[in-house]
Amino acid sequence: MRRCPSCTRSAVGASEGRAGATMGKLNLLLLIAVIASGITLVRSAYDARRLFTAVDRAQNEARRLDLEGQRLEAERHAQATNLRVEQVASDRLRMRPITPAISQEADDHAGAAAASGTPR
């Protein structure tokens, strides 16, 4: 059986048309994959920048808190010096240094009697 040349051409053309449709679908699928990977890349870069700024802010806050802690420690040491304690005692509590002029001697006859065991 011999086929006519026009029949064989149409059969070849049909198979080429199917191959072209398959290539078009493959190209579309590849285009979708490229777009999806591009979107994923942009999203991951955005997340990385966002996380980097969050880390940077946290480090700045840690430095600020460390400096404030050092300042408070120095202030605490300054408040605890002897001169400062004496100043607060004299100003706020109205305490005075001891001198013989303002000293009073207390007689403790009851305590001495109890210690010696003799009643008074």
C-alpha positions, 0 to 999 in steps of 0.5 A: 500500500502506497500512501500519497505524499499529501497524507504523509505530510499531514500526519507528520504535521500533526505529530509536529503540532503535538510536539509544539503543544507539549513544548509550549506546556513545558515552557509555561511550566518552566516560566511558572517555576522561574517566577516562583523561585524569583518570588521566593528569593525576593521574600527570603532577602526581605526576611533576611534584611528584617531579621538583620535590623531586628538583631541590630536593634537588639544589640543596640538595646543591649549596649544601652542597657549595659551602659546604664548598668555601669552608670547605676553601679558607679552611682551606687558606689558614689552613694555608699562612700563614707563621706556621703553616708556622713553627709546624709546622717548629718543633713537628713537624720540630724546626727552630730559627731560625738564630743565629750561636751554632749556626752552623758554618762548613764549609771547602770546600778541595776545592771551592775547589781544583777551581774554581781548577784547582790540585791540593791 
